[in-house]
Every structure is written in C-alpha cells, then in structure tokens.
Amino acid sequence: MIVTSVAGDFWSGFLGGLIAALLFSRRPHEASPTDQLAAMAEVRREQMTETDISNERSLATALEEYAVDHNGQYPARLRDIIPSPYLRGDFYVPGSDPPATYVYEHPAADPAWGEFDIRDDGSLDPSLDKLLNVTTKRRCTKGACKFIIYTQANGVVGSP
C-alpha cells in the first residue's frame, strides 16, 4: 500500500509545473529591428558572393567549351561568345549598380594563372567564402583581397 500526502502531491505538482514553465515557456531573444536588418543584409551579401562565384565558374566553363571547339584557341573577348551555344546572355556582377560586366583577360594577367582569368568589379567580399589569396596562398581577409577572380590554373581565388 502506497501512502501519499496531500502536501507532498501539492509540492510535487508545483515544482513540476515550475520546472516545465522554466524549461518550455521561455521566449527566445527577440532581435531589434536594427539587428534584423543587419542580419538580412549579411545574408544578402553572402548570396551575392555565392552568385558571383557561380557566374565566374559558368563563364570559365563556356570559355573552355569554346576552346575545345576551336582547336584550343580562346576568344579574344567575352563578347565574341555572347550569345552563342556557350553563353546565352550577359553575366553581370551581382548587386552592381549600374550593372557591371566581368573583366576577362586573355592572356591572363599573370602567366602562372593559365590562359585566362575572369574578375568581378571588386564590390563583393572574397573573405566571405574563405577564398585563398592567389598571391600569398593564405585565406583572404578584407584588407588583403579585393576581387573574386577565376584563374584557369587555380579556379576561384581572391586577389588584391
């Protein structure tokens, strides 16, 4: 036979309810409107950086496809392959106002970079994607890298 007391039941119920209230009814920290806007701006910057990198890779793929079809020769200008089966339209640096096109250099600015390089307008942050600095081979920081650049030899990297 189990004997319980009314007082014991009361305190057990009270403590259980109090613990449940403390554990499950806490509201998460509500960010201020300023904090919310800053967080949204940061997400937007990250998305634009990802789009920039994707654009550069797409341009590089189109250039390689062109070279395969033209005995290893790359076009002198990006305009030479737009529109075509390789690129259906222009690519603009995300967020640029007015819209900025990518800089294509053939031959590449540095011979160690391969046949060509593609560079954005420097408005995006190479440190967001943890890119390597093409000259120092260290992670990009805001002070060390300005451009996101695609080099044929290295892929996507940051550049001063």
C-alpha beads as a LAMMPS data file, in Angstrom:
LAMMPS data file: protein, C-alpha beads

160 atoms
159 bonds

1 atom types
1 bond types

-500.0 500.0 xlo xhi
-500.0 500.0 ylo yhi
-500.0 500.0 zlo zhi

Masses

1 110.0

Atoms # bond

1 1 1 0.000 0.000 0.000
2 1 1 1.369 3.372 -1.011
3 1 1 0.686 6.297 1.235
4 1 1 0.845 9.806 -0.162
5 1 1 0.224 13.080 1.458
6 1 1 -1.767 15.935 0.069
7 1 1 1.099 18.317 0.843
8 1 1 3.586 16.078 -0.984
9 1 1 1.341 15.913 -4.042
10 1 1 0.932 19.691 -3.953
11 1 1 4.673 20.411 -3.819
12 1 1 5.495 17.784 -6.418
13 1 1 2.924 19.236 -8.780
14 1 1 4.025 22.782 -8.034
15 1 1 7.720 22.045 -8.629
16 1 1 6.997 20.016 -11.763
17 1 1 4.905 22.846 -13.166
18 1 1 7.529 25.427 -12.266
19 1 1 10.301 23.436 -13.939
20 1 1 8.171 22.879 -17.025
21 1 1 7.371 26.573 -17.201
22 1 1 11.028 27.484 -16.919
23 1 1 12.151 24.949 -19.495
24 1 1 9.443 25.150 -22.118
25 1 1 7.860 28.574 -21.990
26 1 1 10.987 30.698 -22.323
27 1 1 10.910 33.071 -25.238
28 1 1 13.991 33.241 -27.403
29 1 1 15.843 36.522 -27.523
30 1 1 13.998 38.820 -29.855
31 1 1 16.356 40.814 -32.064
32 1 1 15.805 44.509 -32.524
33 1 1 14.695 45.737 -35.958
34 1 1 18.212 47.114 -36.495
35 1 1 19.754 43.709 -35.721
36 1 1 17.261 42.016 -38.041
37 1 1 18.115 44.389 -40.897
38 1 1 21.845 43.850 -40.341
39 1 1 21.350 40.071 -40.395
40 1 1 19.310 40.278 -43.604
41 1 1 21.966 42.484 -45.219
42 1 1 24.664 39.965 -44.301
43 1 1 22.658 37.086 -45.784
44 1 1 22.160 39.150 -48.945
45 1 1 25.927 39.828 -49.201
46 1 1 26.654 36.123 -48.802
47 1 1 24.104 35.227 -51.502
48 1 1 25.567 37.784 -53.906
49 1 1 29.079 36.438 -53.264
50 1 1 27.889 32.887 -53.991
51 1 1 26.192 34.076 -57.191
52 1 1 29.355 35.921 -58.225
53 1 1 31.437 32.767 -57.807
54 1 1 28.853 30.716 -59.705
55 1 1 28.840 33.278 -62.542
56 1 1 32.625 33.156 -62.842
57 1 1 32.586 29.363 -62.979
58 1 1 29.886 29.437 -65.670
59 1 1 31.911 31.911 -67.725
60 1 1 35.037 29.767 -67.341
61 1 1 33.144 26.666 -68.440
62 1 1 31.857 28.495 -71.525
63 1 1 35.409 29.614 -72.370
64 1 1 36.737 26.057 -72.029
65 1 1 33.924 24.688 -74.213
66 1 1 34.706 27.325 -76.830
67 1 1 38.395 26.384 -76.781
68 1 1 37.578 22.687 -77.218
69 1 1 35.517 23.522 -80.310
70 1 1 38.175 25.920 -81.699
71 1 1 41.404 23.867 -81.572
72 1 1 42.437 25.145 -78.141
73 1 1 42.001 28.833 -79.006
74 1 1 40.193 31.059 -76.519
75 1 1 38.108 34.019 -77.673
76 1 1 39.728 37.441 -77.599
77 1 1 36.704 38.911 -75.758
78 1 1 33.697 37.540 -73.892
79 1 1 31.533 39.466 -76.373
80 1 1 32.796 37.063 -79.048
81 1 1 30.795 34.200 -77.489
82 1 1 27.624 36.065 -76.405
83 1 1 25.071 34.971 -77.489
84 1 1 26.124 31.508 -78.573
85 1 1 25.710 27.897 -77.515
86 1 1 28.334 28.637 -74.851
87 1 1 26.668 31.683 -73.255
88 1 1 23.095 32.684 -73.887
89 1 1 23.385 36.168 -72.436
90 1 1 25.430 38.618 -70.454
91 1 1 26.548 37.948 -66.910
92 1 1 26.595 40.899 -64.546
93 1 1 28.288 41.204 -61.177
94 1 1 25.516 40.724 -58.588
95 1 1 24.398 43.910 -56.881
96 1 1 26.368 46.200 -59.183
97 1 1 24.624 49.475 -59.964
98 1 1 24.882 50.254 -62.799
99 1 1 25.283 46.633 -63.922
100 1 1 28.979 45.771 -64.238
101 1 1 30.234 43.049 -66.541
102 1 1 33.095 40.740 -65.672
103 1 1 36.621 41.516 -66.804
104 1 1 38.055 38.763 -68.997
105 1 1 41.775 38.775 -69.676
106 1 1 43.353 36.622 -72.354
107 1 1 46.218 36.130 -71.918
108 1 1 45.855 36.068 -68.151
109 1 1 47.223 38.984 -66.118
110 1 1 49.782 36.590 -64.615
111 1 1 51.197 33.736 -66.756
112 1 1 51.033 31.436 -63.712
113 1 1 47.223 31.754 -63.854
114 1 1 46.910 29.845 -67.124
115 1 1 45.459 31.090 -70.400
116 1 1 42.835 33.429 -68.956
117 1 1 41.332 34.993 -65.865
118 1 1 37.902 36.424 -65.069
119 1 1 37.477 39.135 -62.422
120 1 1 34.500 40.856 -60.825
121 1 1 34.330 44.593 -60.117
122 1 1 35.659 44.356 -56.548
123 1 1 32.340 45.176 -54.892
124 1 1 31.921 41.774 -53.192
125 1 1 33.828 40.351 -50.242
126 1 1 36.258 37.490 -51.046
127 1 1 36.671 36.750 -47.340
128 1 1 33.003 35.630 -47.068
129 1 1 33.690 32.441 -48.994
130 1 1 37.056 31.861 -47.294
131 1 1 38.904 32.047 -50.598
132 1 1 42.659 31.813 -50.842
133 1 1 44.619 34.873 -51.872
134 1 1 46.095 33.967 -55.260
135 1 1 49.432 35.640 -54.456
136 1 1 50.023 34.727 -50.789
137 1 1 48.114 31.394 -50.708
138 1 1 46.582 32.464 -47.354
139 1 1 42.916 32.952 -46.572
140 1 1 41.545 36.243 -47.848
141 1 1 40.905 38.976 -45.352
142 1 1 39.035 42.186 -46.081
143 1 1 42.322 44.084 -46.264
144 1 1 44.238 41.545 -48.357
145 1 1 41.727 40.679 -51.097
146 1 1 39.520 42.979 -53.125
147 1 1 38.477 40.881 -56.124
148 1 1 36.979 37.453 -56.597
149 1 1 38.840 36.086 -59.571
150 1 1 38.721 32.882 -61.572
151 1 1 42.060 31.770 -62.936
152 1 1 42.320 28.862 -65.318
153 1 1 45.112 27.320 -63.242
154 1 1 43.681 27.904 -59.739
155 1 1 39.905 28.132 -60.053
156 1 1 38.146 30.717 -57.865
157 1 1 40.504 32.710 -55.620
158 1 1 40.776 36.137 -54.060
159 1 1 43.057 38.793 -55.496
160 1 1 44.469 42.086 -54.200

Bonds

1 1 1 2
2 1 2 3
3 1 3 4
4 1 4 5
5 1 5 6
6 1 6 7
7 1 7 8
8 1 8 9
9 1 9 10
10 1 10 11
11 1 11 12
12 1 12 13
13 1 13 14
14 1 14 15
15 1 15 16
16 1 16 17
17 1 17 18
18 1 18 19
19 1 19 20
20 1 20 21
21 1 21 22
22 1 22 23
23 1 23 24
24 1 24 25
25 1 25 26
26 1 26 27
27 1 27 28
28 1 28 29
29 1 29 30
30 1 30 31
31 1 31 32
32 1 32 33
33 1 33 34
34 1 34 35
35 1 35 36
36 1 36 37
37 1 37 38
38 1 38 39
39 1 39 40
40 1 40 41
41 1 41 42
42 1 42 43
43 1 43 44
44 1 44 45
45 1 45 46
46 1 46 47
47 1 47 48
48 1 48 49
49 1 49 50
50 1 50 51
51 1 51 52
52 1 52 53
53 1 53 54
54 1 54 55
55 1 55 56
56 1 56 57
57 1 57 58
58 1 58 59
59 1 59 60
60 1 60 61
61 1 61 62
62 1 62 63
63 1 63 64
64 1 64 65
65 1 65 66
66 1 66 67
67 1 67 68
68 1 68 69
69 1 69 70
70 1 70 71
71 1 71 72
72 1 72 73
73 1 73 74
74 1 74 75
75 1 75 76
76 1 76 77
77 1 77 78
78 1 78 79
79 1 79 80
80 1 80 81
81 1 81 82
82 1 82 83
83 1 83 84
84 1 84 85
85 1 85 86
86 1 86 87
87 1 87 88
88 1 88 89
89 1 89 90
90 1 90 91
91 1 91 92
92 1 92 93
93 1 93 94
94 1 94 95
95 1 95 96
96 1 96 97
97 1 97 98
98 1 98 99
99 1 99 100
100 1 100 101
101 1 101 102
102 1 102 103
103 1 103 104
104 1 104 105
105 1 105 106
106 1 106 107
107 1 107 108
108 1 108 109
109 1 109 110
110 1 110 111
111 1 111 112
112 1 112 113
113 1 113 114
114 1 114 115
115 1 115 116
116 1 116 117
117 1 117 118
118 1 118 119
119 1 119 120
120 1 120 121
121 1 121 122
122 1 122 123
123 1 123 124
124 1 124 125
125 1 125 126
126 1 126 127
127 1 127 128
128 1 128 129
129 1 129 130
130 1 130 131
131 1 131 132
132 1 132 133
133 1 133 134
134 1 134 135
135 1 135 136
136 1 136 137
137 1 137 138
138 1 138 139
139 1 139 140
140 1 140 141
141 1 141 142
142 1 142 143
143 1 143 144
144 1 144 145
145 1 145 146
146 1 146 147
147 1 147 148
148 1 148 149
149 1 149 150
150 1 150 151
151 1 151 152
152 1 152 153
153 1 153 154
154 1 154 155
155 1 155 156
156 1 156 157
157 1 157 158
158 1 158 159
159 1 159 160
